[in-house]
């Protein structure tokens, strides 16, 4: 599941952020970053997915 979220974070960052934190501050921040510049939104989504994966292990 984490590999799928990483792939989604690369191509659709807000979707990956939503799947990771649902409706929270990080989700809205990711939408803003993705609208302004795609790459920061992608990096933020990857960070959320990796951070969430380490917390659950």
C-alpha distances in whole Angstrom, upper triangle without the diagonal:
4,5,5,6,9,10,11,12,15,16,16,16,17,14,11,14,14,11,11,15,16,20,21,23,20,19,23,23,20,22,25,24,23,26,28,26,23,23,23,20,18,19,18,15,14,16,14,10,12,14,12,10,13,15,13,13
4,5,5,6,9,10,10,12,14,15,14,16,13,10,12,14,11,10,14,16,19,20,21,18,18,21,21,18,20,23,22,21,24,26,24,21,20,20,18,15,15,15,12,10,12,11,7,8,11,9,7,10,12,11,12
4,5,5,6,9,10,11,13,14,14,16,14,11,14,16,13,13,17,18,22,22,23,20,19,23,22,19,21,24,22,21,24,26,24,20,19,20,18,15,15,16,13,11,13,13,9,10,13,13,10,13,16,15,15
4,5,5,6,9,10,11,11,12,14,11,9,13,14,11,12,16,17,20,21,23,19,18,21,21,18,19,23,21,19,22,25,23,19,19,20,17,14,16,16,13,11,14,14,10,12,15,14,12,16,17,16,17
4,5,5,6,9,10,10,9,11,9,6,9,10,8,8,12,13,16,17,19,16,14,18,18,15,16,19,18,16,20,22,20,17,16,17,14,12,13,13,9,8,11,10,7,9,12,11,10,14,15,14,16
4,5,5,6,9,10,9,12,11,8,10,13,11,11,14,16,19,19,20,16,15,19,18,15,17,19,17,16,19,21,19,15,14,15,13,10,10,11,8,6,9,10,7,8,12,11,10,13,16,16,16
4,5,5,7,8,9,12,11,9,12,14,12,13,17,18,20,21,22,18,17,20,19,16,17,20,18,16,19,21,18,15,14,16,14,10,12,13,10,9,13,13,10,12,15,15,14,17,19,19,20
4,5,5,5,7,9,7,6,9,11,10,11,14,15,17,18,19,16,14,17,17,13,14,17,16,13,16,19,17,13,14,15,12,9,12,12,9,9,13,12,10,13,15,15,15,18,19,19,21
4,6,5,4,7,7,5,7,10,10,10,13,14,16,17,17,13,12,15,14,10,12,15,13,11,14,16,14,11,11,11,9,6,8,9,5,6,9,9,8,10,13,13,13,16,18,18,20
4,6,6,10,10,9,11,14,14,14,17,18,20,20,20,16,15,17,16,12,14,16,14,11,15,16,13,10,9,11,9,6,8,10,8,7,11,12,11,12,15,16,16,19,21,21,22
4,6,9,9,9,12,14,14,15,18,18,20,21,21,18,16,17,17,13,13,16,14,11,13,16,13,10,10,12,10,8,11,13,10,11,14,15,13,16,18,19,19,22,23,24,25
4,6,6,7,9,10,11,13,15,15,16,17,18,15,12,14,14,11,10,13,12,9,12,14,13,9,11,12,9,8,11,12,9,11,14,13,13,16,18,17,18,21,22,23,25
4,5,5,6,9,10,11,12,13,14,14,14,11,9,11,11,7,8,11,9,7,10,13,11,8,9,9,6,5,8,8,5,8,11,10,10,13,15,15,16,19,20,21,23
4,5,5,6,9,10,10,10,11,12,12,10,7,8,9,6,6,9,9,7,10,13,12,10,12,11,8,8,11,9,7,10,12,11,11,15,16,15,17,20,20,21,23
4,5,5,6,9,10,9,11,13,14,12,9,11,12,9,9,13,13,11,13,16,16,13,15,15,11,11,13,12,9,11,14,12,11,15,16,15,16,19,20,20,22
4,5,5,6,9,9,12,13,14,11,9,12,13,9,11,14,13,12,15,17,16,14,14,14,10,9,11,10,6,8,10,8,7,11,13,11,13,16,16,16,19
4,5,5,6,7,9,9,10,7,5,9,9,7,9,12,12,11,14,16,16,14,14,13,9,10,11,8,5,8,9,7,7,11,11,10,13,15,15,16,19
4,5,5,4,6,8,10,9,6,9,11,9,10,13,14,13,15,18,18,16,17,16,12,13,15,12,9,12,13,10,10,14,14,12,14,18,17,17,20
4,6,6,9,11,13,11,9,13,14,12,13,17,17,16,18,21,21,18,19,18,15,14,16,13,10,12,13,10,9,13,13,11,12,16,15,15,17
4,6,9,10,12,9,9,12,13,12,14,17,16,16,19,21,21,18,18,17,14,14,14,12,9,10,11,7,6,10,10,7,9,12,12,12,15
4,6,6,9,7,7,10,11,11,13,15,16,16,19,21,21,19,19,17,15,15,15,12,10,12,12,8,9,12,11,9,12,14,13,13,16
4,6,9,9,7,10,12,12,12,15,17,16,18,21,22,20,21,19,16,17,18,15,12,15,15,11,12,15,15,12,15,18,16,16,19
4,7,8,6,8,11,11,11,14,16,16,17,20,21,20,21,19,16,17,19,15,14,17,17,13,15,18,17,15,18,20,19,19,23
4,5,5,7,9,10,11,13,15,16,17,19,20,20,21,18,15,17,17,14,13,16,15,12,14,17,15,14,17,19,17,18,22
4,5,5,6,9,10,11,12,14,16,17,18,18,19,16,14,16,16,12,13,16,14,12,15,17,15,15,18,20,18,20,23
4,6,5,6,9,10,10,12,14,15,16,15,16,13,11,13,12,9,9,12,11,8,11,14,12,12,16,17,16,18,21
4,5,5,6,9,10,11,12,14,15,14,15,13,10,12,13,10,9,12,12,10,12,15,14,13,16,19,18,19,22
4,5,5,6,9,10,11,12,14,14,16,13,11,13,15,11,11,15,15,13,15,18,17,17,20,22,21,23,26
4,5,5,6,9,10,11,12,12,13,10,8,12,12,9,10,13,13,11,14,17,16,16,20,21,21,22,25
4,5,5,6,8,10,10,10,11,8,5,8,9,7,7,10,11,10,12,15,15,15,18,20,20,21,24
4,6,5,6,9,10,10,12,10,7,10,12,10,10,13,14,13,15,18,18,18,21,23,23,24,27
4,5,5,6,8,10,12,10,8,11,13,11,12,15,16,15,17,20,20,20,23,25,25,27,29
4,6,5,6,7,8,6,5,8,10,8,10,13,13,13,16,18,18,19,22,23,24,26,28
4,6,5,4,7,7,4,7,10,9,10,12,14,14,16,18,19,20,22,24,25,26,28
4,6,7,10,10,8,11,13,13,13,16,18,17,19,22,22,23,25,27,28,29,32
4,7,9,9,8,12,13,13,14,17,18,18,21,23,23,24,27,28,29,31,33
4,6,6,7,9,11,11,13,15,16,17,19,21,22,23,25,27,28,30,31
4,6,5,6,9,10,11,12,14,15,17,18,20,21,23,25,26,27,29
4,5,5,6,9,10,11,12,14,15,16,18,20,21,23,24,26,27
4,5,5,6,9,10,10,12,14,15,16,18,20,21,22,24,26
4,5,5,6,9,10,11,12,14,15,16,18,20,21,23,25
4,5,5,6,9,10,11,12,14,15,17,18,20,21,23
4,5,5,6,9,10,11,12,14,15,17,18,20,22
4,5,5,6,9,10,10,12,14,15,16,19,20
4,5,5,6,9,10,11,12,14,15,17,19
4,5,5,6,8,10,11,12,14,16,17
4,6,5,6,8,10,11,12,14,16
4,6,5,6,8,10,11,12,15
4,6,5,6,9,10,11,13
4,5,5,6,9,10,11
4,5,5,6,9,10
4,6,5,6,9
4,5,5,7
4,6,5
4,6
4
